[in-house]
Amino acid sequence: MEDGAVVARRNRHDRDGAYLAAGLASYALGIKTNDILNVGRGTIETVRARQVAMYLAHVGFGMSLARVADAFSRDRSTVAHSCHIIEDRRDDPEFDAWLETLELGIGVLSPLGGCVL
């Protein structure tokens, strides 16, 4: 069983990663970061931005779907569905290139977290 302090540190780190991913998606898509992180559904634009942010947290930070779900206050199946949607959209070369640029940005930030769990 994990130590409570370790779990709390990992959860804080995951929330910080979610905030960074949401911030990057916010900047790229012109949606407010708080709207992306809001527990409510929001507009279709907000939903799409949240899907991008959750995908970036999963792929860019290597967070499990369950950890992404906790960090974004979502169900694991919602995160899995969002990641599948983003993967399907990568068939479009323009979207794929755009998302790859965002992944590079997350990749630069990922080692700065200083927490490997």
C-alpha positions in Angstrom: 0.0 0.0 0.0 1.3 3.5 -0.9 2.1 6.0 1.7 -0.5 8.8 2.0 2.1 11.5 1.4 3.3 9.8 -1.8 -0.2 9.6 -3.1 -1.0 13.2 -2.2 2.2 14.3 -3.9 1.4 12.3 -7.1 -2.2 13.7 -7.1 -0.9 17.3 -6.8 1.6 16.5 -9.6 -1.1 15.1 -11.8 -3.3 18.2 -11.2 -0.4 20.4 -12.1 0.1 18.4 -15.3 -3.6 18.7 -16.1 -3.4 22.4 -15.6 -0.3 22.7 -17.9 -2.0 20.6 -20.6 -5.2 22.6 -20.3 -3.2 25.8 -20.4 -1.5 24.7 -23.6 -4.8 23.7 -25.2 -6.3 26.9 -24.0 -3.6 29.0 -25.7 -3.8 27.0 -28.9 -7.6 27.0 -29.2 -8.5 30.3 -27.5 -10.6 28.7 -24.8 -10.2 29.8 -21.2 -8.2 27.3 -19.1 -10.8 27.4 -16.3 -13.5 26.5 -18.8 -11.4 23.4 -19.9 -10.9 22.4 -16.3 -14.5 23.1 -15.2 -16.4 20.0 -14.1 -19.4 21.0 -16.3 -19.6 20.0 -19.9 -19.5 23.5 -21.5 -19.7 24.4 -25.2 -18.6 22.0 -28.0 -15.5 24.1 -28.4 -14.7 23.7 -24.7 -15.3 19.9 -24.9 -12.9 19.7 -27.9 -10.3 21.7 -26.0 -10.7 19.5 -23.0 -10.3 16.4 -25.2 -7.0 17.8 -26.5 -5.8 18.6 -23.0 -6.7 15.2 -21.6 -4.9 13.6 -24.6 -1.8 15.7 -24.0 -1.8 14.8 -20.3 -2.0 11.1 -21.2 0.5 11.1 -24.0 2.8 14.0 -23.1 3.1 13.3 -19.4 2.6 9.6 -19.6 -0.3 9.6 -17.1 -2.6 6.6 -17.0 -6.2 7.2 -18.1 -7.3 6.8 -14.5 -4.8 9.4 -13.3 -5.9 11.8 -16.1 -9.5 11.2 -15.1 -8.8 12.0 -11.5 -6.8 15.1 -12.5 -9.6 16.4 -14.7 -12.5 15.3 -12.4 -13.8 13.0 -15.1 -14.6 9.3 -15.4 -11.9 7.0 -16.9 -14.2 6.0 -19.7 -14.7 9.7 -20.7 -10.9 10.1 -20.9 -10.6 6.9 -23.0 -13.3 8.1 -25.3 -11.6 11.6 -25.6 -8.3 10.0 -26.4 -9.8 7.8 -29.1 -11.5 10.8 -30.7 -8.2 12.7 -30.8 -6.4 9.6 -32.2 -9.0 9.3 -34.9 -8.6 13.0 -35.8 -4.9 12.4 -36.3 -5.8 10.8 -39.7 -6.0 14.4 -40.9 -2.4 15.5 -41.7 -3.0 19.1 -40.8 -4.5 18.2 -37.4 -1.8 15.7 -36.8 0.9 18.3 -37.4 -0.8 20.8 -35.1 -1.2 18.2 -32.4 2.4 17.1 -32.8 3.5 20.7 -32.1 1.5 20.7 -28.9 3.0 17.3 -27.9 6.5 18.8 -28.4 5.5 21.7 -26.1 4.4 19.3 -23.4 7.5 17.2 -24.0 9.6 20.2 -23.2 7.7 20.8 -20.0 7.4 17.2 -18.8 10.9 16.8 -17.4 10.5 20.0 -15.4 8.0 18.4 -13.1 10.8 16.8 -11.1 8.5 14.0 -9.9 8.9 10.5 -11.3 6.3 8.1 -9.9 
